[in-house]
Amino acid sequence: QTAALLLGELGDPLAFRSAKAVAAFAGLTPRPDQSGEHQGPTPISRIGSGFLRSRLYMPAIVAMQHNPAIKALAERLRSRGKSGKQIVCAAMRKLLHIAYGVLKSGQPFDPKLALAR
């Protein structure tokens, strides 16, 4: 279902320049809140497809339990003291990066390659 959602919502994923552009399309890029010396929290931008973001939530939760690359990301962020929502948003972004890489390269997902980055 998630693969069909991604293909339906993104259209041709290879039309995007990079995985960062796909994450920006989904609204999963960080939006710093700073002005002068004020440094606020860094939420996601939410400028993009809310439908895609809402549908990536459960796949991200499941991936944090079963995908070694995303599980390592979640543990790393948890050790840095990030909140649960920040970790889930990072997992959603990572899923988009992985999906874009698989579609662009035409190679199946390799967790060893994803862990190396």
C-alpha positions as CSV (number, residue, x, y, z in Angstrom):
1,Q,0.0,0.0,0.0
2,T,2.8,2.4,0.8
3,A,4.6,1.8,-2.5
4,A,1.3,2.5,-4.4
5,L,0.8,5.6,-2.3
6,L,4.3,6.9,-3.0
7,L,4.0,6.3,-6.8
8,G,0.5,7.8,-6.9
9,E,1.4,10.9,-4.8
10,L,4.8,11.6,-6.3
11,G,4.0,10.7,-9.9
12,D,7.4,10.1,-11.5
13,P,9.8,10.1,-8.5
14,L,12.7,10.5,-10.9
15,A,11.4,14.0,-11.9
16,F,12.8,15.2,-8.5
17,R,16.4,16.2,-8.4
18,S,17.2,14.4,-5.2
19,A,15.8,12.7,-2.2
20,K,15.9,16.0,-0.4
21,A,13.5,17.4,-3.0
22,V,11.1,14.5,-2.4
23,A,11.3,15.2,1.4
24,A,10.6,18.9,0.8
25,F,7.6,17.9,-1.4
26,A,6.2,15.9,1.5
27,G,6.9,18.7,4.0
28,L,9.3,16.7,6.0
29,T,12.2,19.2,5.9
30,P,13.3,21.1,9.1
31,R,12.2,24.7,9.5
32,P,14.5,26.5,11.9
33,D,12.9,29.0,14.3
34,Q,15.6,31.6,14.9
35,S,15.9,35.4,14.8
36,G,19.0,37.1,16.2
37,E,19.9,35.3,19.3
38,H,16.5,33.6,19.7
39,Q,16.7,29.9,19.0
40,G,13.4,28.1,19.1
41,P,12.5,24.5,18.4
42,T,12.9,23.1,14.9
43,P,9.6,21.7,13.6
44,I,9.0,20.2,10.2
45,S,8.0,22.7,7.5
46,R,4.6,21.2,6.7
47,I,4.7,22.9,3.3
48,G,3.8,20.1,1.0
49,S,1.6,17.0,0.8
50,G,-0.2,16.6,4.2
51,F,-1.9,13.5,2.7
52,L,1.5,11.9,2.1
53,R,2.8,12.8,5.5
54,S,-0.3,11.3,7.2
55,R,0.0,8.1,5.2
56,L,3.7,7.7,6.0
57,Y,3.1,7.7,9.8
58,M,2.3,4.0,10.3
59,P,5.0,2.8,7.9
60,A,7.5,4.8,9.9
61,I,6.3,3.4,13.2
62,V,6.6,-0.2,11.8
63,A,10.0,0.6,10.2
64,M,11.4,1.8,13.5
65,Q,10.7,-1.7,14.9
66,H,11.7,-3.9,11.9
67,N,14.0,-2.0,9.5
68,P,17.6,-2.0,10.8
69,A,18.6,1.3,9.2
70,I,15.6,3.2,10.6
71,K,15.8,1.4,13.9
72,A,19.4,2.6,14.3
73,L,18.4,6.1,13.3
74,A,15.6,6.1,16.0
75,E,18.0,4.8,18.7
76,R,20.6,7.5,17.7
77,L,18.0,10.3,17.9
78,R,16.6,8.9,21.2
79,S,20.0,9.0,22.7
80,R,20.3,12.6,21.7
81,G,17.2,13.4,23.7
82,K,14.8,14.0,20.7
83,S,11.1,13.7,21.3
84,G,8.9,10.9,19.9
85,K,7.4,13.1,17.2
86,Q,10.8,14.3,16.0
87,I,12.0,10.6,15.8
88,V,8.9,9.6,13.8
89,C,9.3,12.5,11.4
90,A,12.9,11.6,10.9
91,A,11.9,8.0,10.2
92,M,9.3,9.2,7.7
93,R,12.0,11.3,5.9
94,K,14.4,8.3,5.9
95,L,11.7,6.1,4.4
96,L,11.3,8.6,1.6
97,H,15.1,8.8,1.0
98,I,15.3,5.0,0.9
99,A,12.3,4.7,-1.5
100,Y,13.8,7.4,-3.8
101,G,17.2,5.6,-3.8
102,V,15.6,2.2,-4.7
103,L,13.5,3.8,-7.5
104,K,16.4,5.8,-8.9
105,S,19.0,3.0,-8.8
106,G,16.7,0.1,-9.7
107,Q,18.4,-2.0,-7.1
108,P,16.6,-3.7,-4.2
109,F,16.9,-2.3,-0.7
110,D,20.2,-3.2,1.0
111,P,20.1,-2.5,4.8
112,K,23.9,-2.6,4.9
113,L,24.1,0.3,2.4
114,A,21.5,2.3,4.4
115,L,23.4,1.7,7.6
116,A,26.6,2.9,6.1
117,R,25.3,6.5,5.7
